[in-house]
């Protein structure tokens, strides 16, 4: 979507809230969806709140390195 389209959508949403066509909670929910879409499209970034929790893979990597580093190569 273009920047003008997002601006128009946000303007219409604000207008609906201002004229009491939607409540505050609905306004915030819809605004969040729109802003997340803008963030994903413009920054190619997904917020951490939307990502599932995964174990730290760097920790496993470091454990593997320390295992091989501490092995006696002569045996």
C-alpha positions in Angstrom: 0.0 0.0 0.0 1.2 3.5 -0.5 1.9 6.1 2.2 -1.1 8.1 1.0 -3.4 5.1 1.4 -2.2 4.5 5.0 -2.7 8.2 5.7 -6.2 8.2 4.4 -7.1 5.1 6.4 -5.7 6.6 9.6 -7.5 9.9 8.9 -10.8 8.1 8.4 -10.3 6.1 11.6 -9.6 9.2 13.5 -12.6 10.9 12.1 -14.8 7.9 13.0 -13.5 8.1 16.6 -13.9 11.9 16.7 -17.5 11.7 15.6 -18.3 8.9 18.1 -18.9 6.3 15.4 -16.5 3.9 17.2 -15.4 3.6 20.8 -11.9 4.3 22.2 -11.0 0.6 22.5 -12.1 -0.2 19.0 -10.2 2.8 17.8 -7.0 1.7 19.5 -7.3 -1.9 18.2 -7.8 -0.8 14.6 -5.1 1.8 14.9 -2.7 -0.8 16.2 -3.4 -3.1 13.3 -2.8 -0.4 10.8 0.4 0.8 12.5 1.7 -2.8 12.6 1.0 -3.1 8.9 2.9 0.1 8.2 5.8 -1.0 10.4 6.0 -4.4 8.6 5.8 -2.9 5.2 8.1 0.1 5.7 10.6 -1.5 8.0 10.3 -5.1 7.1 10.1 -5.8 10.8 7.7 -7.8 12.9 7.3 -6.6 16.4 8.6 -8.8 19.2 5.1 -9.0 20.8 3.9 -10.9 17.7 6.8 -13.4 17.6 6.6 -16.6 19.7 9.1 -17.1 22.4 12.0 -19.3 21.3 15.0 -20.5 23.3 18.2 -18.6 22.8 20.0 -20.4 20.0 23.2 -18.5 20.7 23.4 -20.2 24.1 23.3 -23.6 22.5 25.9 -22.5 20.0 28.2 -21.3 22.8 27.8 -24.6 24.7 28.7 -26.5 21.6 31.8 -24.4 21.1 32.9 -24.8 24.7 32.4 -28.6 24.5 34.7 -28.9 21.4 37.2 -26.4 22.8 37.6 -28.3 26.0 38.1 -31.7 24.4 41.5 -33.1 24.4 42.5 -33.4 20.8 45.4 -35.8 21.6 43.1 -38.7 22.6 
